[in-house]
Amino acid sequence: MYCLSAWPLFPFPHALFAGSLSPCFIHPATALIIIAVPLLGLSSVALGSLKLIAQFVNPVTVLLHDVSHINRATIAGFAIFQDQAEMDFIQIFVLAIIQGLTEFLPISSSAHLILVPVIAGWQDQGLAFDVAVHVGTLTAVVTYFRKELQIMARDWARSITRREMTPDAKLAWAVGFGTIPAGLVGLFLGDFIEDHLRSTLVIATTTIVFGIMLGLSDKTGNRQRDEHSITWKDVAIIGCAQALALIPGTSRSGITMTAALMLGLTREAAARFSFLLSIPVIFLAGGMKTIELATAEGAVDWVALVAGAVISGVAAYLCIHFFLKLLERIGMMPFVVYRLLLGVVLLLLAF
């Protein structure tokens, strides 16, 4: 046990502690049934997207250059706002799947949600849909780590009331303090990033550069520590790395895993801490979008929003489960290769 008096604000000793998280798992047969339909749907969408790219390279290039100016008051599916173009279920399904998968895979959710509608010829999904899919992914990660979060919350409270410091209390403090850099950068530089760093060239560059960094960290990190061994220095580095993810194409999960691997965490520990660290960030981002939505004019189609939230939540839950299950076996290289290929395609479109 560690006393808070020595660390009044952030009691983080630099020793290593034993212990690991134990995520809950769904039955494999159930998972296979649930994931079969999304995979078939995505296969069809992928083929269709390739045809669209081949057929409309020039128009897409023009649209990508102007992607930051797309009107975010419209959505192409069930009418999210009154008097706007209707969006079919395919768009809701595809965008919700993309959000659910890319929020936690190290390949950048923002880049995909910006680019896929343009490549597919869809109007921007709109603010209301952004809120819905954020709710879905937040629900997924909280549900997946519900047991760990209960223990962390209990031990965090005891670290204040009883001055008892356990490994899970330290992990809770780490998640809280690790969120601060991203919050500050978003508060003071959010508008600048939104206005000046959402171009295709920026997305392509960050996709490639941070993809290479992910591969290097996976190859060079000693991968011997778990998430309970995180120190104050580790939290500061990973937290600042997460702030970089406000730049589209960086990938929040990708950059935090990169930093954690460089600091010596195992792949699984890096992923678990990254997912736990995502909870307050997704909550804050979703909360800000909800405030914007509340002040916007127009009726909301709740059927469409619920569909997007449910689909993104299921996709995110399965993504977390299988990513953690397979990560030690496959490593980060498949995601590095994907990022490099995606970055090259984006560079070609940008020029």
C-alpha positions in Angstrom: 0.0 0.0 0.0 1.2 3.5 -0.8 0.3 6.6 1.1 -1.0 9.6 -0.8 0.8 12.1 1.4 4.0 11.5 -0.5 2.2 12.2 -3.8 -0.6 14.6 -3.0 -1.8 15.1 -6.6 -0.6 12.1 -8.5 0.7 9.2 -6.4 2.7 7.3 -9.0 5.7 5.3 -7.6 8.2 4.3 -10.2 8.3 0.6 -9.2 6.7 -2.1 -11.3 3.5 -3.7 -10.1 2.0 -7.1 -10.8 -1.5 -7.5 -12.1 -3.4 -7.5 -15.4 -6.8 -6.7 -16.7 -9.1 -9.5 -17.7 -11.5 -8.3 -20.4 -14.8 -10.2 -20.8 -15.2 -12.3 -23.9 -18.3 -13.3 -25.9 -18.8 -16.8 -27.1 -16.7 -17.5 -30.4 -19.8 -18.9 -32.2 -21.8 -15.8 -31.4 -19.0 -13.5 -32.5 -18.6 -15.3 -35.8 -22.3 -15.0 -36.6 -22.4 -11.3 -35.7 -19.3 -10.4 -37.6 -20.2 -12.4 -40.8 -22.8 -9.9 -42.0 -20.6 -6.8 -41.5 -17.7 -8.5 -43.3 -19.8 -9.4 -46.3 -21.2 -5.9 -46.4 -17.8 -4.3 -46.2 -16.5 -6.6 -49.0 -19.3 -5.3 -51.3 -18.6 -1.7 -50.3 -14.9 -2.1 -50.9 -15.4 -3.4 -54.4 -17.8 -0.6 -55.1 -15.4 2.0 -53.8 -12.6 0.7 -56.0 -14.9 1.1 -59.0 -15.8 4.6 -57.9 -12.1 5.5 -57.5 -11.2 4.2 -60.9 -14.1 6.0 -62.6 -14.1 9.3 -60.8 -10.4 10.1 -59.9 -10.5 13.7 -61.1 -13.8 14.7 -59.4 -12.7 13.0 -56.2 -9.4 14.8 -56.2 -11.2 18.1 -56.4 -13.6 17.2 -53.6 -10.7 16.0 -51.4 -9.0 19.3 -51.8 -12.1 21.0 -50.6 -13.1 18.4 -47.9 -12.8 20.9 -45.1 -15.6 23.0 -46.6 -18.2 20.2 -47.0 -21.5 21.3 -45.5 -21.8 19.4 -42.2 -25.4 20.3 -41.8 -26.5 17.5 -44.2 -26.5 13.8 -44.0 -27.1 11.3 -46.8 -29.4 8.6 -45.2 -32.5 8.6 -43.2 -33.0 12.3 -42.8 -31.1 13.3 -39.7 -32.1 16.9 -40.2 -35.3 18.1 -41.7 -35.2 19.3 -45.3 -31.9 17.5 -46.0 -31.2 14.8 -48.5 -32.0 11.3 -47.4 -29.3 8.8 -46.7 -29.9 5.1 -47.3 -29.2 2.4 -44.9 -26.1 1.4 -46.7 -24.4 4.7 -45.8 -25.5 4.5 -42.2 -24.2 0.9 -42.0 -20.9 1.5 -43.7 -20.0 4.7 -41.8 -21.1 3.1 -38.5 -18.9 0.1 -39.2 -16.0 2.3 -40.1 -16.3 4.3 -36.9 -16.6 1.2 -34.8 -13.5 -0.4 -36.3 -11.2 2.5 -36.9 -11.8 4.1 -33.5 -9.7 1.4 -31.9 -7.6 0.0 -34.7 -4.4 2.1 -35.2 -5.5 3.4 -38.6 -7.3 6.7 -37.9 -11.1 7.0 -37.6 -11.3 10.7 -38.6 -9.4 10.2 -41.8 -11.8 7.4 -42.9 -15.0 9.2 -41.9 -13.8 12.3 -43.8 -12.6 10.4 -47.0 -15.0 7.5 -47.4 -18.2 9.6 -48.0 -16.2 11.7 -50.6 -14.8 8.6 -52.4 -18.3 7.0 -52.4 -20.0 10.1 -53.6 -21.9 10.6 -50.4 -22.7 13.9 -48.7 -20.9 14.4 -45.4 -22.6 12.3 -42.6 -23.4 15.4 -40.5 -23.0 16.3 -36.8 -25.9 14.2 -35.5 -24.5 11.1 -37.0 -21.1 11.9 -35.5 -22.7 12.1 -32.0 -24.5 8.8 -32.6 -21.4 6.8 -33.5 -19.4 8.3 -30.7 -22.1 7.1 -28.3 -21.9 3.7 -29.8 -18.1 3.3 -29.5 -18.1 4.8 -26.0 -20.8 2.3 -24.9 -18.7 -0.6 -26.5 -15.4 0.2 -24.7 -17.2 0.9 -21.4 -19.1 -2.4 -21.7 -16.0 -4.4 -22.6 -13.9 -3.1 -19.7 -16.8 -2.8 -17.3 -15.3 -5.1 -14.6 -11.9 -3.3 -14.8 -13.6 0.1 -14.7 -15.6 -0.8 -11.6 -12.4 -1.9 -9.8 -10.5 1.2 -11.0 -13.3 3.5 -9.8 -13.6 1.8 -6.4 -9.8 1.9 -5.8 -9.5 5.4 -7.1 -12.1 6.6 -4.6 -10.3 4.7 -1.8 -7.0 6.4 -2.8 -8.7 9.7 -1.9 -10.9 8.7 1.1 -8.6 6.1 2.7 -5.3 7.1 1.2 -4.9 3.5 -0.1 -2.9 3.2 -3.4 -3.4 0.0 -5.4 -2.2 -0.8 -8.9 -5.8 -0.2 -10.2 -6.0 3.1 -8.4 -2.7 4.2 -10.1 -4.1 3.1 -13.4 -7.2 5.2 -12.9 -5.1 8.2 -12.0 -3.0 7.5 -15.2 -6.1 7.5 -17.4 -7.3 10.8 -15.9 -4.0 12.7 -16.1 -3.2 11.2 -19.5 -6.3 12.9 -20.9 -5.3 16.4 -19.9 -2.9 17.2 -22.8 -5.5 16.3 -25.5 -8.1 18.4 -23.6 -5.9 21.4 -23.5 -4.8 21.2 -27.1 -8.4 20.7 -28.2 -9.5 23.7 -26.2 -6.9 26.1 -27.4 -6.0 24.8 -30.9 -9.1 22.9 -31.9 -10.4 25.7 -34.2 -7.0 26.1 -35.9 -6.7 22.3 -36.5 -10.2 22.2 -37.9 -9.5 25.1 -40.3 -6.0 24.4 -41.4 -5.0 20.7 -40.8 -7.8 18.8 -42.5 -6.5 18.7 -46.0 -5.9 15.5 -48.0 -2.1 16.2 -48.0 -2.0 16.5 -44.2 -4.0 13.3 -43.8 -1.8 11.4 -46.2 1.4 12.7 -44.5 0.3 11.8 -41.0 -1.0 8.4 -42.1 2.4 7.5 -43.5 4.7 9.1 -40.9 2.9 7.8 -37.9 2.4 4.5 -39.6 6.2 4.1 -39.9 6.6 5.2 -36.3 4.2 2.5 -35.2 6.2 -0.1 -37.0 9.5 1.0 -35.5 8.1 1.0 -32.0 6.7 -2.5 -32.5 10.1 -3.7 -33.7 12.4 -1.9 -31.2 10.3 -1.8 -28.0 11.4 -4.4 -25.4 7.7 -5.2 -24.6 8.2 -6.4 -21.1 5.9 -4.2 -18.9 2.2 -4.2 -18.2 -0.1 -1.2 -18.0 0.0 -1.2 -14.1 3.7 -0.4 -14.3 3.1 3.0 -15.9 4.9 5.9 -14.2 4.4 9.7 -14.2 6.9 10.1 -17.1 5.0 7.4 -19.1 1.7 9.2 -18.6 3.1 12.5 -19.7 4.6 11.0 -22.9 1.6 9.0 -23.8 -0.8 11.9 -23.0 1.2 14.3 -25.2 1.2 11.7 -27.9 -2.6 11.4 -27.7 -2.8 15.2 -28.2 -1.2 14.8 -31.6 -4.1 12.6 -32.6 -6.2 15.8 -33.0 -4.5 16.1 -36.4 -6.5 14.0 -38.8 -4.8 10.9 -40.0 -2.7 10.4 -36.9 -4.9 7.9 -35.2 -5.5 8.3 -31.5 -5.1 4.6 -30.8 -2.2 4.3 -33.1 -0.1 7.1 -31.6 -0.8 6.1 -28.0 0.1 2.5 -28.7 3.3 3.7 -30.5 4.3 5.7 -27.4 3.5 2.9 -25.0 5.5 0.4 -27.1 8.4 2.7 -27.2 8.3 2.9 -23.4 8.5 -0.8 -23.1 4.9 -1.9 -22.6 3.8 -5.2 -24.2 1.5 -5.0 -27.2 -1.5 -6.1 -25.2 -0.8 -3.7 -22.4 -0.2 -0.8 -24.8 -3.6 -1.6 -26.5 -5.5 -2.0 -23.2 -4.1 1.3 -21.8 -4.9 3.0 -25.2 -8.5 1.7 -25.0 -9.0 2.8 -21.4 -7.5 6.2 -22.3 -10.0 6.5 -25.1 -13.0 6.6 -22.7 -12.7 10.2 -21.4 -11.6 11.4 -24.8 -14.6 9.9 -26.6 -16.8 11.1 -23.8 -15.5 14.7 -24.2 -15.6 14.7 -28.0 -19.1 13.2 -28.0 -20.2 15.7 -25.3 -19.0 18.7 -27.4 -20.7 17.5 -30.5 -23.9 16.9 -28.5 -23.8 20.5 -27.3 -23.4 21.7 -30.9 -26.3 19.4 -31.9 -28.5 20.8 -29.2 -28.1 24.3 -30.5 -28.6 23.3 -34.2 -31.9 23.9 -35.9 -33.9 21.1 -37.4 -35.6 17.8 -36.4 -33.6 14.7 -35.6 -34.5 11.3 -37.0 -33.8 9.2 -33.9 -34.3 5.9 -35.8 -31.2 6.7 -37.9 -29.2 7.8 -34.9 -30.0 4.7 -32.9 -29.1 2.5 -35.9 -25.8 4.2 -36.2 -25.1 3.9 -32.5 -26.0 0.3 -32.3 -24.0 -0.7 -35.4 -20.9 1.2 -34.4 -21.1 -0.2 -30.9 -21.3 -3.8 -32.0 -18.5 -3.2 -34.5 -16.3 -1.6 -31.8 -17.0 -4.3 -29.2 -16.0 -7.0 -31.7 -13.0 -5.0 -32.8 -11.6 -4.6 -29.3 -12.2 -8.3 -28.5 -10.5 -9.7 -31.6 -7.7 -7.1 -31.7 -6.6 -7.9 -28.1 -7.0 -11.6 -28.9 -4.9 -11.6 -32.0 -2.4 -8.7 -31.4 0.4 -10.7 -29.8 0.2 -13.1 -32.8 0.0 -10.8 -35.7 1.8 -7.7 -34.3 1.4 -4.2 -35.7 2.8 -4.8 -39.2 -0.5 -5.4 -41.0 -1.7 -2.0 -39.8 1.6 -0.4 -40.8 1.3 -1.8 -44.3 -2.3 -0.7 -44.6 -1.4 2.9 -43.5 1.5 3.1 -46.0 -0.7 1.9 -48.9 -3.6 4.3 -47.8 -1.1 7.2 -47.5 0.3 6.6 -51.0 -3.3 6.5 -52.5 -4.1 9.7 -50.7 -0.9 11.4 -51.9 -1.9 10.5 -55.5 -5.3 11.9 -55.0 -3.9 15.1 -53.4 -1.7 15.8 -56.4 
